[in-house]
Amino acid sequence: MRPKYLIVAQVHRPHGLGGEVEASSLTDFPERFKQGAKLYPSPPITGLERLVIERLEQRPQGLLLKFEGIDSRSEAERIAGRNLMIPVEEAAKLPEGEFWIHDIIGMGVYTTNGKFLGFVEEILRTGSNDVYVVKDAKEYLIPATKEVVRDISVQDRKIIIEPIPGLLD
């Protein structure tokens, strides 16, 4: 099931007395943080459905954010420790051949000769390439490389692979 929201930042603590907070970006698209951007706290805060960035400062250690209507340290403490999310429809468009993790999770995986292997349950980030954890009756670790992954169809929720020797043993 596709998520409705994506986490893009995490608030750590209040900064100063004027309602600012220190936060970390959890997105590859830092340009999303700009004046007027709308973010949604998670878990939700009663009476505070969304946060609108009034101003921000990008610092080496993270973000310094000031939200509209959050004007004191005590108000900033209400959002400390929360994740900040955006609706999935507002996610940045990726270049051709790149996919969001939430698009890959749950896809069916098939070999080029049509054998069903299972569904992607998890993606391991190894540094050199991702590895899809595919489970059905067995578990397979499928390297997300051009040599192995031949086609990914988000629309059909299907991945086609060409198994290399020993991959499915």
C-alpha positions as CSV (number, residue, x, y, z in Angstrom):
1,M,0.0,0.0,0.0
2,R,1.4,3.4,-1.0
3,P,1.9,5.9,1.8
4,K,-0.2,9.1,1.8
5,Y,2.7,11.2,3.2
6,L,6.5,11.2,2.9
7,I,8.8,12.2,5.8
8,V,11.1,15.1,4.7
9,A,12.6,16.3,8.0
10,Q,12.8,15.7,11.7
11,V,12.5,18.5,14.3
12,H,15.0,18.2,17.1
13,R,14.5,21.0,19.6
14,P,13.5,24.6,20.0
15,H,16.2,27.2,19.3
16,G,16.0,30.5,21.2
17,L,12.9,32.2,22.5
18,G,11.1,33.3,19.2
19,G,9.6,29.9,18.1
20,E,12.5,28.7,15.9
21,V,13.4,25.0,15.8
22,E,16.4,23.0,14.8
23,A,15.7,20.2,12.3
24,S,17.4,17.7,10.0
25,S,16.5,17.3,6.4
26,L,15.7,13.7,5.4
27,T,15.2,14.4,1.7
28,D,17.5,14.4,-1.3
29,F,15.6,17.6,-2.4
30,P,16.6,20.4,0.0
31,E,15.1,23.0,-2.3
32,R,11.7,21.8,-0.9
33,F,12.5,23.9,2.2
34,K,11.6,27.4,1.3
35,Q,9.4,30.3,2.6
36,G,5.7,29.4,2.2
37,A,6.3,25.6,2.0
38,K,3.7,23.6,3.9
39,L,4.7,20.7,6.1
40,Y,2.6,18.3,8.2
41,P,3.7,17.3,11.7
42,S,3.7,13.6,12.6
43,P,2.4,12.5,15.0
44,P,-0.3,15.2,14.4
45,I,-0.8,18.0,16.8
46,T,-4.3,18.9,17.9
47,G,-5.2,22.3,16.4
48,L,-2.0,22.5,14.3
49,E,-2.8,20.5,11.1
50,R,0.0,22.0,9.0
51,L,3.1,24.2,9.4
52,V,4.0,26.9,7.0
53,I,7.7,27.9,6.8
54,E,8.0,31.6,7.5
55,R,11.8,31.6,7.2
56,L,14.7,29.2,7.3
57,E,18.4,29.0,7.5
58,Q,20.5,26.2,6.1
59,R,23.3,25.5,8.5
60,P,26.1,22.9,8.3
61,Q,24.5,21.0,11.2
62,G,21.0,21.2,9.7
63,L,18.0,23.5,9.3
64,L,16.9,26.4,11.5
65,L,13.1,26.8,10.8
66,K,10.6,29.3,11.9
67,F,6.9,28.5,11.2
68,E,4.0,30.9,10.9
69,G,2.1,31.2,14.2
70,I,4.9,29.5,16.2
71,D,6.2,32.5,18.0
72,S,7.5,31.3,21.4
73,R,9.7,28.7,22.8
74,S,6.8,26.9,24.4
75,E,5.0,26.7,21.1
76,A,8.2,25.4,19.4
77,E,8.4,22.7,22.1
78,R,5.0,21.3,20.8
79,I,6.7,20.3,17.5
80,A,10.0,19.2,18.9
81,G,10.8,15.5,18.3
82,R,8.2,15.2,15.4
83,N,8.7,14.3,11.8
84,L,7.7,16.8,9.1
85,M,5.9,15.3,6.1
86,I,4.5,16.2,2.7
87,P,1.7,14.6,0.7
88,V,3.1,11.9,-1.6
89,E,1.6,13.8,-4.6
90,E,4.0,16.7,-3.8
91,A,7.1,14.5,-4.1
92,A,9.7,15.7,-6.5
93,K,9.7,14.1,-10.0
94,L,12.6,11.7,-10.4
95,P,14.8,11.4,-13.5
96,E,13.9,8.5,-15.9
97,G,15.0,5.2,-14.5
98,E,14.9,6.3,-10.8
99,F,12.1,5.3,-8.4
100,W,10.9,6.2,-5.0
101,I,11.3,3.4,-2.4
102,H,7.5,3.5,-1.7
103,D,6.9,2.8,-5.4
104,I,9.2,-0.3,-5.3
105,I,7.9,-1.8,-2.1
106,G,5.1,-4.3,-2.8
107,M,6.0,-4.8,-6.5
108,G,5.8,-8.3,-7.9
109,V,9.2,-9.6,-9.2
110,Y,9.4,-11.9,-12.2
111,T,12.2,-13.5,-14.2
112,T,12.5,-12.7,-17.9
113,N,11.0,-16.2,-18.6
114,G,7.9,-15.3,-16.5
115,K,8.6,-17.1,-13.2
116,F,7.1,-15.3,-10.2
117,L,9.6,-14.9,-7.4
118,G,7.6,-12.9,-4.8
119,F,7.0,-9.3,-3.7
120,V,9.6,-6.7,-2.7
121,E,9.2,-6.4,1.1
122,E,12.3,-4.3,1.9
123,I,15.1,-2.4,0.2
124,L,18.6,-2.6,1.7
125,R,20.8,0.4,1.0
126,T,24.4,-1.0,0.6
127,G,26.1,2.1,-0.8
128,S,27.1,0.6,-4.1
129,N,23.6,-0.4,-5.1
130,D,20.3,-1.2,-3.5
131,V,19.2,-4.8,-2.8
132,Y,15.6,-5.8,-3.1
133,V,14.4,-8.3,-0.5
134,V,11.9,-10.4,-2.4
135,K,9.7,-12.9,-0.5
136,D,7.2,-15.5,-1.3
137,A,7.8,-19.2,-0.5
138,K,11.5,-18.3,-0.4
139,E,13.5,-15.2,0.1
140,Y,15.7,-13.7,-2.5
141,L,18.2,-10.8,-2.4
142,I,18.1,-9.2,-5.8
143,P,20.8,-6.6,-6.6
144,A,19.2,-3.5,-8.2
145,T,21.7,-3.3,-11.0
146,K,21.3,-2.8,-14.7
147,E,22.7,-6.3,-15.2
148,V,19.9,-7.9,-13.2
149,V,16.9,-5.6,-13.2
150,R,15.7,-5.4,-16.8
151,D,12.4,-3.5,-16.4
152,I,10.4,-1.7,-13.6
153,S,6.8,-0.7,-14.3
154,V,5.3,1.4,-11.6
155,Q,2.0,1.4,-13.4
156,D,1.9,-2.5,-13.6
157,R,3.6,-2.9,-10.1
158,K,6.0,-5.3,-11.7
159,I,9.8,-5.8,-11.9
160,I,11.4,-8.1,-14.5
161,I,14.9,-9.5,-13.7
162,E,17.5,-11.5,-15.5
163,P,18.9,-13.8,-12.9
164,I,22.7,-14.1,-12.9
165,P,24.2,-17.5,-12.0
166,G,23.7,-18.4,-8.4
167,L,21.2,-15.6,-7.7
168,L,18.2,-17.9,-7.2
169,D,19.9,-20.9,-5.7
